[in-house]
Amino acid sequence: MTQVGIANIVGTLLRFVDANVVIEYNQIWGGLTERYVVIDHQCTGFSLIATLSAILFVLPINWQKKITGVVIIIVFVQLENVVRISHLYYLVVNNSPSFDFYHLYLWQGVNFVYAIALFLITFKLLIPKEKNEII
């Protein structure tokens, strides 16, 4: 069900720049082509959200800040996810031979670096100044 929601959000946003986008269940089709991307469970970003949330929950902060941190993580991971899926959609629709490279390698590296940066920023925002001087 989440895959369908993500496909609808990304597809709707893509329609602002390409009126030929067709959304069908968890697929985003290039309307003038027979090419499409499938949003499956690995495309949801939930594993990244779960990992970052688990790290956040072991920090010595109150529950209100933990929940705030999880909300921040969810919003920013999904924003990055929209950019990633949109990019991969255009690679598929334009029949780019580099789709596998971007999908399997480049975006995985970007996700890793993004996760570290997002955690550090969230950590700095949520931990009081005197406690985060060690980092």
SEGU-362916 format. One record per atom (N, C-alpha, C): residue number from 1; x, y, z; residue in one letter. Coordinates in Angstrom, 3 decimals. Example, Ala and Ser with C-alpha at 12.3 -4.5 7.8 and 13.67 -1.06 7.14 Angstrom:
% residues 2
@nr:1&x:13.190&y:-5.690&z:7.800&rest:A
@nr:1&x:12.300&y:-4.500&z:7.800&rest:A
@nr:1&x:13.200&y:-3.300&z:7.800&rest:A
@nr:2&x:12.850&y:-2.250&z:7.080&rest:S
@nr:2&x:13.670&y:-1.060&z:7.140&rest:S
@nr:2&x:12.900&y:0.030&z:7.870&rest:S
//
This chain:
% residues 135
@nr:1&x:0.817&y:-1.196&z:0.000&rest:M
@nr:1&x:0.000&y:0.000&z:0.000&rest:M
@nr:1&x:0.862&y:1.262&z:0.000&rest:M
@nr:2&x:1.952&y:1.226&z:0.745&rest:T
@nr:2&x:2.843&y:2.382&z:0.789&rest:T
@nr:2&x:3.447&y:2.660&z:-0.577&rest:T
@nr:3&x:3.745&y:1.592&z:-1.305&rest:Q
@nr:3&x:4.325&y:1.755&z:-2.635&rest:Q
@nr:3&x:3.370&y:2.524&z:-3.556&rest:Q
@nr:4&x:2.086&y:2.247&z:-3.419&rest:V
@nr:4&x:1.077&y:2.940&z:-4.226&rest:V
@nr:4&x:1.038&y:4.420&z:-3.863&rest:V
@nr:5&x:1.108&y:4.721&z:-2.575&rest:G
@nr:5&x:1.115&y:6.116&z:-2.134&rest:G
@nr:5&x:2.319&y:6.877&z:-2.651&rest:G
@nr:6&x:3.486&y:6.249&z:-2.573&rest:I
@nr:6&x:4.703&y:6.892&z:-3.079&rest:I
@nr:6&x:4.608&y:7.081&z:-4.590&rest:I
@nr:7&x:4.108&y:6.071&z:-5.303&rest:A
@nr:7&x:3.940&y:6.197&z:-6.757&rest:A
@nr:7&x:2.989&y:7.343&z:-7.094&rest:A
@nr:8&x:1.918&y:7.478&z:-6.339&rest:N
@nr:8&x:0.961&y:8.571&z:-6.581&rest:N
@nr:8&x:1.582&y:9.933&z:-6.318&rest:N
@nr:9&x:2.344&y:10.056&z:-5.251&rest:I
@nr:9&x:2.986&y:11.339&z:-4.934&rest:I
@nr:9&x:4.004&y:11.706&z:-6.003&rest:I
@nr:10&x:4.893&y:10.769&z:-6.321&rest:V
@nr:10&x:5.934&y:11.051&z:-7.318&rest:V
@nr:10&x:5.303&y:11.293&z:-8.687&rest:V
@nr:11&x:4.353&y:10.457&z:-9.070&rest:G
@nr:11&x:3.695&y:10.622&z:-10.368&rest:G
@nr:11&x:2.973&y:11.950&z:-10.488&rest:G
@nr:12&x:2.297&y:12.356&z:-9.429&rest:T
@nr:12&x:1.600&y:13.648&z:-9.435&rest:T
@nr:12&x:2.592&y:14.796&z:-9.585&rest:T
@nr:13&x:3.702&y:14.720&z:-8.874&rest:L
@nr:13&x:4.728&y:15.761&z:-9.003&rest:L
@nr:13&x:5.341&y:15.766&z:-10.400&rest:L
@nr:14&x:5.558&y:14.575&z:-10.962&rest:L
@nr:14&x:6.114&y:14.494&z:-12.315&rest:L
@nr:14&x:5.175&y:15.096&z:-13.359&rest:L
@nr:15&x:3.880&y:15.032&z:-13.104&rest:R
@nr:15&x:2.911&y:15.600&z:-14.048&rest:R
@nr:15&x:3.034&y:17.108&z:-14.187&rest:R
@nr:16&x:3.651&y:17.768&z:-13.209&rest:F
@nr:16&x:3.871&y:19.214&z:-13.339&rest:F
@nr:16&x:4.865&y:19.532&z:-14.454&rest:F
@nr:17&x:5.755&y:18.606&z:-14.774&rest:V
@nr:17&x:6.738&y:18.837&z:-15.832&rest:V
@nr:17&x:6.513&y:17.946&z:-17.051&rest:V
@nr:18&x:5.682&y:16.916&z:-16.897&rest:D
@nr:18&x:5.410&y:15.998&z:-18.001&rest:D
@nr:18&x:3.955&y:15.545&z:-17.897&rest:D
@nr:19&x:3.101&y:16.116&z:-18.709&rest:A
@nr:19&x:1.663&y:15.823&z:-18.637&rest:A
@nr:19&x:1.333&y:14.404&z:-19.073&rest:A
@nr:20&x:2.286&y:13.691&z:-19.669&rest:N
@nr:20&x:2.033&y:12.353&z:-20.182&rest:N
@nr:20&x:2.278&y:11.245&z:-19.157&rest:N
@nr:21&x:2.588&y:11.594&z:-17.929&rest:V
@nr:21&x:2.842&y:10.597&z:-16.889&rest:V
@nr:21&x:1.539&y:9.883&z:-16.547&rest:V
@nr:22&x:1.618&y:8.552&z:-16.467&rest:V
@nr:22&x:0.465&y:7.740&z:-16.106&rest:V
@nr:22&x:0.830&y:6.950&z:-14.843&rest:V
@nr:23&x:-0.051&y:7.015&z:-13.856&rest:I
@nr:23&x:0.165&y:6.283&z:-12.606&rest:I
@nr:23&x:-0.800&y:5.107&z:-12.599&rest:I
@nr:24&x:-0.262&y:3.929&z:-12.433&rest:E
@nr:24&x:-1.092&y:2.723&z:-12.394&rest:E
@nr:24&x:-0.618&y:1.846&z:-11.242&rest:E
@nr:25&x:-1.402&y:1.828&z:-10.177&rest:Y
@nr:25&x:-1.088&y:1.101&z:-8.945&rest:Y
@nr:25&x:0.273&y:1.559&z:-8.423&rest:Y
@nr:26&x:1.304&y:0.708&z:-8.462&rest:N
@nr:26&x:2.628&y:1.102&z:-7.972&rest:N
@nr:26&x:3.599&y:1.352&z:-9.123&rest:N
@nr:27&x:3.071&y:1.670&z:-10.281&rest:Q
@nr:27&x:3.904&y:1.914&z:-11.459&rest:Q
@nr:27&x:3.707&y:3.340&z:-11.953&rest:Q
@nr:28&x:4.801&y:3.913&z:-12.450&rest:I
@nr:28&x:4.739&y:5.236&z:-13.076&rest:I
@nr:28&x:5.190&y:5.044&z:-14.518&rest:I
@nr:29&x:4.278&y:5.269&z:-15.437&rest:W
@nr:29&x:4.516&y:5.048&z:-16.861&rest:W
@nr:29&x:4.816&y:6.361&z:-17.568&rest:W
@nr:30&x:5.715&y:6.280&z:-18.542&rest:G
@nr:30&x:5.895&y:7.373&z:-19.486&rest:G
@nr:30&x:4.792&y:7.229&z:-20.511&rest:G
@nr:31&x:3.822&y:8.119&z:-20.519&rest:G
@nr:31&x:2.626&y:7.980&z:-21.337&rest:G
@nr:31&x:2.870&y:7.782&z:-22.819&rest:G
@nr:32&x:3.933&y:8.345&z:-23.348&rest:L
@nr:32&x:4.214&y:8.223&z:-24.774&rest:L
@nr:32&x:5.143&y:7.052&z:-25.076&rest:L
@nr:33&x:5.535&y:6.334&z:-24.056&rest:T
@nr:33&x:6.426&y:5.185&z:-24.238&rest:T
@nr:33&x:5.798&y:3.964&z:-23.573&rest:T
@nr:34&x:6.401&y:2.840&z:-23.742&rest:E
@nr:34&x:5.981&y:1.621&z:-23.049&rest:E
@nr:34&x:6.883&y:1.361&z:-21.851&rest:E
@nr:35&x:7.561&y:2.384&z:-21.385&rest:R
@nr:35&x:8.516&y:2.229&z:-20.280&rest:R
@nr:35&x:7.914&y:2.754&z:-18.979&rest:R
@nr:36&x:8.333&y:2.131&z:-17.879&rest:Y
@nr:36&x:7.793&y:2.515&z:-16.579&rest:Y
@nr:36&x:8.758&y:2.112&z:-15.472&rest:Y
@nr:37&x:8.562&y:2.692&z:-14.310&rest:V
@nr:37&x:9.275&y:2.263&z:-13.107&rest:V
@nr:37&x:8.245&y:1.660&z:-12.154&rest:V
@nr:38&x:8.697&y:0.675&z:-11.411&rest:V
@nr:38&x:7.857&y:0.021&z:-10.414&rest:V
@nr:38&x:8.372&y:0.426&z:-9.039&rest:V
@nr:39&x:7.486&y:0.904&z:-8.205&rest:I
@nr:39&x:7.843&y:1.249&z:-6.831&rest:I
@nr:39&x:7.520&y:0.021&z:-5.984&rest:I
@nr:40&x:8.554&y:-0.688&z:-5.524&rest:D
@nr:40&x:8.313&y:-1.848&z:-4.665&rest:D
@nr:40&x:8.728&y:-1.531&z:-3.235&rest:D
@nr:41&x:8.683&y:-2.518&z:-2.374&rest:H
@nr:41&x:8.942&y:-2.267&z:-0.949&rest:H
@nr:41&x:10.345&y:-1.734&z:-0.679&rest:H
@nr:42&x:11.284&y:-2.015&z:-1.553&rest:Q
@nr:42&x:12.644&y:-1.511&z:-1.366&rest:Q
@nr:42&x:12.763&y:-0.031&z:-1.726&rest:Q
@nr:43&x:11.778&y:0.500&z:-2.405&rest:C
@nr:43&x:11.794&y:1.898&z:-2.828&rest:C
@nr:43&x:11.137&y:2.837&z:-1.823&rest:C
@nr:44&x:10.651&y:2.310&z:-0.726&rest:T
@nr:44&x:9.901&y:3.135&z:0.213&rest:T
@nr:44&x:10.794&y:3.964&z:1.129&rest:T
@nr:45&x:12.023&y:3.556&z:1.301&rest:G
@nr:45&x:12.914&y:4.251&z:2.224&rest:G
@nr:45&x:12.732&y:3.817&z:3.666&rest:G
@nr:46&x:11.864&y:2.832&z:3.898&rest:F
@nr:46&x:11.571&y:2.426&z:5.276&rest:F
@nr:46&x:12.767&y:1.795&z:5.980&rest:F
@nr:47&x:13.598&y:1.075&z:5.254&rest:S
@nr:47&x:14.765&y:0.483&z:5.925&rest:S
@nr:47&x:15.708&y:1.583&z:6.403&rest:S
@nr:48&x:15.864&y:2.624&z:5.621&rest:L
@nr:48&x:16.696&y:3.750&z:6.029&rest:L
@nr:48&x:16.056&y:4.497&z:7.206&rest:L
@nr:49&x:14.756&y:4.698&z:7.148&rest:I
@nr:49&x:14.038&y:5.357&z:8.242&rest:I
@nr:49&x:14.146&y:4.528&z:9.522&rest:I
@nr:50&x:13.970&y:3.217&z:9.405&rest:A
@nr:50&x:14.049&y:2.344&z:10.578&rest:A
@nr:50&x:15.439&y:2.368&z:11.195&rest:A
@nr:51&x:16.464&y:2.336&z:10.361&rest:T
@nr:51&x:17.839&y:2.358&z:10.871&rest:T
@nr:51&x:18.132&y:3.663&z:11.592&rest:T
@nr:52&x:17.793&y:4.779&z:10.960&rest:L
@nr:52&x:18.052&y:6.081&z:11.585&rest:L
@nr:52&x:17.212&y:6.269&z:12.849&rest:L
@nr:53&x:15.992&y:5.789&z:12.830&rest:S
@nr:53&x:15.134&y:5.907&z:14.014&rest:S
@nr:53&x:15.670&y:5.064&z:15.166&rest:S
@nr:54&x:16.148&y:3.867&z:14.860&rest:A
@nr:54&x:16.710&y:3.012&z:15.905&rest:A
@nr:54&x:17.916&y:3.674&z:16.560&rest:A
@nr:55&x:18.760&y:4.289&z:15.758&rest:I
@nr:55&x:19.921&y:5.004&z:16.310&rest:I
@nr:55&x:19.449&y:6.161&z:17.175&rest:I
@nr:56&x:18.451&y:6.867&z:16.693&rest:L
@nr:56&x:17.924&y:8.021&z:17.424&rest:L
@nr:56&x:17.322&y:7.612&z:18.770&rest:L
@nr:57&x:16.664&y:6.468&z:18.807&rest:F
@nr:57&x:15.999&y:6.034&z:20.037&rest:F
@nr:57&x:16.961&y:5.621&z:21.146&rest:F
@nr:58&x:18.213&y:5.359&z:20.825&rest:V
@nr:58&x:19.167&y:5.008&z:21.889&rest:V
@nr:58&x:19.882&y:6.238&z:22.454&rest:V
@nr:59&x:19.633&y:7.404&z:21.879&rest:L
@nr:59&x:20.267&y:8.619&z:22.380&rest:L
@nr:59&x:19.644&y:9.038&z:23.715&rest:L
@nr:60&x:20.435&y:9.687&z:24.563&rest:P
@nr:60&x:19.934&y:10.101&z:25.873&rest:P
@nr:60&x:19.129&y:11.410&z:25.811&rest:P
@nr:61&x:17.986&y:11.347&z:25.128&rest:I
@nr:61&x:17.111&y:12.518&z:25.023&rest:I
@nr:61&x:15.692&y:12.092&z:25.393&rest:I
@nr:62&x:14.834&y:13.061&z:25.668&rest:N
@nr:62&x:13.467&y:12.728&z:26.072&rest:N
@nr:62&x:12.646&y:12.248&z:24.873&rest:N
@nr:63&x:11.491&y:11.642&z:25.179&rest:W
@nr:63&x:10.656&y:11.042&z:24.141&rest:W
@nr:63&x:10.120&y:12.064&z:23.153&rest:W
@nr:64&x:9.826&y:13.261&z:23.613&rest:Q
@nr:64&x:9.325&y:14.290&z:22.700&rest:Q
@nr:64&x:10.361&y:14.593&z:21.621&rest:Q
@nr:65&x:11.622&y:14.707&z:22.011&rest:K
@nr:65&x:12.679&y:14.969&z:21.029&rest:K
@nr:65&x:12.910&y:13.761&z:20.130&rest:K
@nr:66&x:12.755&y:12.561&z:20.669&rest:K
@nr:66&x:12.902&y:11.361&z:19.839&rest:K
@nr:66&x:11.835&y:11.319&z:18.759&rest:K
@nr:67&x:10.599&y:11.604&z:19.142&rest:I
@nr:67&x:9.500&y:11.612&z:18.165&rest:I
@nr:67&x:9.704&y:12.721&z:17.144&rest:I
@nr:68&x:10.141&y:13.892&z:17.601&rest:T
@nr:68&x:10.443&y:14.990&z:16.682&rest:T
@nr:68&x:11.523&y:14.570&z:15.694&rest:T
@nr:69&x:12.550&y:13.904&z:16.194&rest:G
@nr:69&x:13.621&y:13.429&z:15.329&rest:G
@nr:69&x:13.140&y:12.428&z:14.301&rest:G
@nr:70&x:12.265&y:11.525&z:14.702&rest:V
@nr:70&x:11.722&y:10.532&z:13.763&rest:V
@nr:70&x:10.902&y:11.224&z:12.672&rest:V
@nr:71&x:10.114&y:12.217&z:13.051&rest:V
@nr:71&x:9.325&y:12.959&z:12.056&rest:V
@nr:71&x:10.258&y:13.665&z:11.070&rest:V
@nr:72&x:11.306&y:14.292&z:11.576&rest:I
@nr:72&x:12.289&y:14.956&z:10.708&rest:I
@nr:72&x:12.904&y:13.944&z:9.749&rest:I
@nr:73&x:13.282&y:12.790&z:10.270&rest:I
@nr:73&x:13.899&y:11.746&z:9.450&rest:I
@nr:73&x:12.935&y:11.268&z:8.367&rest:I
@nr:74&x:11.688&y:11.009&z:8.737&rest:I
@nr:74&x:10.703&y:10.534&z:7.758&rest:I
@nr:74&x:10.514&y:11.551&z:6.640&rest:I
@nr:75&x:10.348&y:12.816&z:6.993&rest:V
@nr:75&x:10.113&y:13.855&z:5.986&rest:V
@nr:75&x:11.305&y:13.969&z:5.036&rest:V
@nr:76&x:12.501&y:14.038&z:5.573&rest:F
@nr:76&x:13.654&y:14.264&z:4.711&rest:F
@nr:76&x:14.072&y:13.032&z:3.916&rest:F
@nr:77&x:13.885&y:11.845&z:4.455&rest:V
@nr:77&x:14.157&y:10.629&z:3.676&rest:V
@nr:77&x:13.167&y:10.537&z:2.517&rest:V
@nr:78&x:11.909&y:10.853&z:2.765&rest:Q
@nr:78&x:10.928&y:10.774&z:1.684&rest:Q
@nr:78&x:11.149&y:11.866&z:0.632&rest:Q
@nr:79&x:11.612&y:13.036&z:1.045&rest:L
@nr:79&x:11.939&y:14.075&z:0.056&rest:L
@nr:79&x:13.068&y:13.600&z:-0.858&rest:L
@nr:80&x:14.074&y:13.004&z:-0.285&rest:E
@nr:80&x:15.183&y:12.459&z:-1.080&rest:E
@nr:80&x:14.677&y:11.325&z:-1.959&rest:E
@nr:81&x:13.760&y:10.545&z:-1.446&rest:N
@nr:81&x:13.190&y:9.428&z:-2.187&rest:N
@nr:81&x:12.425&y:9.911&z:-3.419&rest:N
@nr:82&x:11.705&y:11.015&z:-3.295&rest:V
@nr:82&x:10.985&y:11.588&z:-4.434&rest:V
@nr:82&x:11.977&y:12.002&z:-5.525&rest:V
@nr:83&x:13.064&y:12.631&z:-5.134&rest:V
@nr:83&x:14.086&y:13.039&z:-6.105&rest:V
@nr:83&x:14.692&y:11.806&z:-6.786&rest:V
@nr:84&x:15.006&y:10.785&z:-5.996&rest:R
@nr:84&x:15.623&y:9.563&z:-6.528&rest:R
@nr:84&x:14.691&y:8.861&z:-7.516&rest:R
@nr:85&x:13.449&y:8.666&z:-7.139&rest:I
@nr:85&x:12.504&y:7.973&z:-8.020&rest:I
@nr:85&x:12.236&y:8.789&z:-9.280&rest:I
@nr:86&x:12.139&y:10.103&z:-9.151&rest:S
@nr:86&x:11.935&y:10.961&z:-10.327&rest:S
@nr:86&x:13.098&y:10.840&z:-11.294&rest:S
@nr:87&x:14.301&y:10.851&z:-10.760&rest:H
@nr:87&x:15.486&y:10.702&z:-11.606&rest:H
@nr:87&x:15.483&y:9.351&z:-12.313&rest:H
@nr:88&x:15.196&y:8.294&z:-11.576&rest:L
@nr:88&x:15.181&y:6.956&z:-12.169&rest:L
@nr:88&x:14.060&y:6.832&z:-13.211&rest:L
@nr:89&x:12.938&y:7.488&z:-12.968&rest:Y
@nr:89&x:11.845&y:7.489&z:-13.944&rest:Y
@nr:89&x:12.325&y:8.075&z:-15.272&rest:Y
@nr:90&x:12.985&y:9.222&z:-15.214&rest:Y
@nr:90&x:13.445&y:9.848&z:-16.450&rest:Y
@nr:90&x:14.520&y:9.037&z:-17.149&rest:Y
@nr:91&x:15.333&y:8.326&z:-16.394&rest:L
@nr:91&x:16.300&y:7.430&z:-17.028&rest:L
@nr:91&x:15.588&y:6.319&z:-17.786&rest:L
@nr:92&x:14.558&y:5.745&z:-17.181&rest:V
@nr:92&x:13.815&y:4.657&z:-17.820&rest:V
@nr:92&x:13.058&y:5.158&z:-19.045&rest:V
@nr:93&x:12.339&y:6.260&z:-18.899&rest:V
@nr:93&x:11.529&y:6.785&z:-20.001&rest:V
@nr:93&x:12.404&y:7.175&z:-21.191&rest:V
@nr:94&x:13.584&y:7.695&z:-20.917&rest:N
@nr:94&x:14.479&y:8.101&z:-21.997&rest:N
@nr:94&x:15.402&y:6.966&z:-22.446&rest:N
@nr:95&x:15.111&y:5.756&z:-21.976&rest:N
@nr:95&x:15.847&y:4.554&z:-22.381&rest:N
@nr:95&x:17.355&y:4.686&z:-22.172&rest:N
@nr:96&x:17.729&y:5.237&z:-21.034&rest:S
@nr:96&x:19.150&y:5.436&z:-20.736&rest:S
@nr:96&x:19.810&y:4.102&z:-20.376&rest:S
@nr:97&x:20.950&y:3.818&z:-20.987&rest:P
@nr:97&x:21.652&y:2.571&z:-20.663&rest:P
@nr:97&x:22.307&y:2.605&z:-19.280&rest:P
@nr:98&x:22.309&y:3.761&z:-18.644&rest:S
@nr:98&x:22.970&y:3.886&z:-17.341&rest:S
@nr:98&x:22.012&y:3.710&z:-16.161&rest:S
@nr:99&x:20.777&y:3.254&z:-16.415&rest:F
@nr:99&x:19.803&y:3.084&z:-15.336&rest:F
@nr:99&x:20.344&y:2.182&z:-14.225&rest:F
@nr:100&x:20.880&y:1.030&z:-14.589&rest:D
@nr:100&x:21.367&y:0.088&z:-13.566&rest:D
@nr:100&x:22.461&y:0.707&z:-12.712&rest:D
@nr:101&x:23.366&y:1.438&z:-13.337&rest:F
@nr:101&x:24.436&y:2.087&z:-12.573&rest:F
@nr:101&x:23.855&y:3.054&z:-11.546&rest:F
@nr:102&x:22.947&y:3.912&z:-11.969&rest:Y
@nr:102&x:22.344&y:4.881&z:-11.049&rest:Y
@nr:102&x:21.509&y:4.186&z:-9.974&rest:Y
@nr:103&x:20.720&y:3.207&z:-10.391&rest:H
@nr:103&x:19.817&y:2.528&z:-9.462&rest:H
@nr:103&x:20.574&y:1.695&z:-8.433&rest:H
@nr:104&x:21.549&y:0.931&z:-8.890&rest:L
@nr:104&x:22.223&y:-0.026&z:-8.002&rest:L
@nr:104&x:23.442&y:0.528&z:-7.282&rest:L
@nr:105&x:24.074&y:1.559&z:-7.824&rest:Y
@nr:105&x:25.320&y:2.031&z:-7.236&rest:Y
@nr:105&x:25.269&y:3.485&z:-6.780&rest:Y
@nr:106&x:25.020&y:4.389&z:-7.705&rest:L
@nr:106&x:25.102&y:5.800&z:-7.376&rest:L
@nr:106&x:24.092&y:6.190&z:-6.299&rest:L
@nr:107&x:22.823&y:5.836&z:-6.500&rest:W
@nr:107&x:21.817&y:6.234&z:-5.517&rest:W
@nr:107&x:21.998&y:5.522&z:-4.185&rest:W
@nr:108&x:22.568&y:4.330&z:-4.185&rest:Q
@nr:108&x:22.842&y:3.659&z:-2.912&rest:Q
@nr:108&x:23.913&y:4.419&z:-2.137&rest:Q
@nr:109&x:24.931&y:4.892&z:-2.846&rest:G
@nr:109&x:25.966&y:5.715&z:-2.207&rest:G
@nr:109&x:25.414&y:7.038&z:-1.709&rest:G
@nr:110&x:24.572&y:7.655&z:-2.520&rest:V
@nr:110&x:23.938&y:8.915&z:-2.109&rest:V
@nr:110&x:23.096&y:8.686&z:-0.857&rest:V
@nr:111&x:22.327&y:7.599&z:-0.833&rest:N
@nr:111&x:21.508&y:7.282&z:0.343&rest:N
@nr:111&x:22.368&y:7.122&z:1.591&rest:N
@nr:112&x:23.494&y:6.462&z:1.455&rest:F
@nr:112&x:24.384&y:6.243&z:2.596&rest:F
@nr:112&x:24.914&y:7.573&z:3.144&rest:F
@nr:113&x:25.438&y:8.406&z:2.271&rest:V
@nr:113&x:25.973&y:9.707&z:2.686&rest:V
@nr:113&x:24.850&y:10.589&z:3.234&rest:V
@nr:114&x:23.707&y:10.570&z:2.581&rest:Y
@nr:114&x:22.551&y:11.350&z:3.019&rest:Y
@nr:114&x:22.109&y:10.920&z:4.413&rest:Y
@nr:115&x:22.083&y:9.619&z:4.667&rest:A
@nr:115&x:21.672&y:9.109&z:5.978&rest:A
@nr:115&x:22.617&y:9.586&z:7.074&rest:A
@nr:116&x:23.905&y:9.534&z:6.811&rest:I
@nr:116&x:24.879&y:10.006&z:7.802&rest:I
@nr:116&x:24.694&y:11.497&z:8.060&rest:I
@nr:117&x:24.581&y:12.283&z:6.995&rest:A
@nr:117&x:24.394&y:13.730&z:7.147&rest:A
@nr:117&x:23.084&y:14.045&z:7.879&rest:A
@nr:118&x:22.020&y:13.347&z:7.520&rest:L
@nr:118&x:20.729&y:13.574&z:8.166&rest:L
@nr:118&x:20.790&y:13.235&z:9.649&rest:L
@nr:119&x:21.453&y:12.141&z:9.987&rest:F
@nr:119&x:21.585&y:11.782&z:11.397&rest:F
@nr:119&x:22.384&y:12.848&z:12.151&rest:F
@nr:120&x:23.499&y:13.280&z:11.595&rest:L
@nr:120&x:24.332&y:14.278&z:12.278&rest:L
@nr:120&x:23.588&y:15.596&z:12.467&rest:L
@nr:121&x:22.849&y:16.007&z:11.470&rest:I
@nr:121&x:22.076&y:17.251&z:11.592&rest:I
@nr:121&x:20.991&y:17.093&z:12.646&rest:I
@nr:122&x:20.274&y:15.980&z:12.605&rest:T
@nr:122&x:19.226&y:15.729&z:13.598&rest:T
@nr:122&x:19.827&y:15.652&z:14.995&rest:T
@nr:123&x:20.955&y:14.984&z:15.124&rest:F
@nr:123&x:21.652&y:14.866&z:16.405&rest:F
@nr:123&x:22.001&y:16.246&z:16.955&rest:F
@nr:124&x:22.567&y:17.083&z:16.112&rest:K
@nr:124&x:22.947&y:18.434&z:16.541&rest:K
@nr:124&x:21.727&y:19.264&z:16.944&rest:K
@nr:125&x:20.602&y:19.067&z:16.275&rest:L
@nr:125&x:19.391&y:19.823&z:16.599&rest:L
@nr:125&x:18.743&y:19.366&z:17.906&rest:L
@nr:126&x:18.854&y:18.083&z:18.223&rest:L
@nr:126&x:18.102&y:17.533&z:19.349&rest:L
@nr:126&x:18.882&y:17.417&z:20.650&rest:L
@nr:127&x:20.192&y:17.284&z:20.563&rest:I
@nr:127&x:21.001&y:17.131&z:21.774&rest:I
@nr:127&x:21.410&y:18.518&z:22.268&rest:I
@nr:128&x:21.248&y:18.778&z:23.560&rest:P
@nr:128&x:21.662&y:20.070&z:24.098&rest:P
@nr:128&x:23.129&y:20.347&z:23.805&rest:P
@nr:129&x:23.478&y:21.617&z:23.653&rest:K
@nr:129&x:24.811&y:22.042&z:23.237&rest:K
@nr:129&x:25.936&y:21.432&z:24.071&rest:K
@nr:130&x:25.801&y:21.429&z:25.401&rest:E
@nr:130&x:26.884&y:20.954&z:26.257&rest:E
@nr:130&x:27.110&y:19.449&z:26.113&rest:E
@nr:131&x:26.103&y:18.681&z:25.691&rest:K
@nr:131&x:26.259&y:17.231&z:25.573&rest:K
@nr:131&x:26.862&y:16.816&z:24.250&rest:K
@nr:132&x:26.782&y:17.651&z:23.210&rest:N
@nr:132&x:27.320&y:17.222&z:21.915&rest:N
@nr:132&x:28.672&y:17.826&z:21.596&rest:N
@nr:133&x:29.363&y:18.341&z:22.568&rest:E
@nr:133&x:30.681&y:18.915&z:22.347&rest:E
@nr:133&x:31.702&y:17.840&z:21.969&rest:E
@nr:134&x:31.432&y:16.561&z:22.287&rest:I
@nr:134&x:32.379&y:15.508&z:21.987&rest:I
@nr:134&x:32.409&y:15.187&z:20.491&rest:I
@nr:135&x:31.388&y:15.612&z:19.754&rest:I
@nr:135&x:31.352&y:15.300&z:18.312&rest:I
@nr:135&x:31.671&y:16.539&z:17.521&rest:I
//
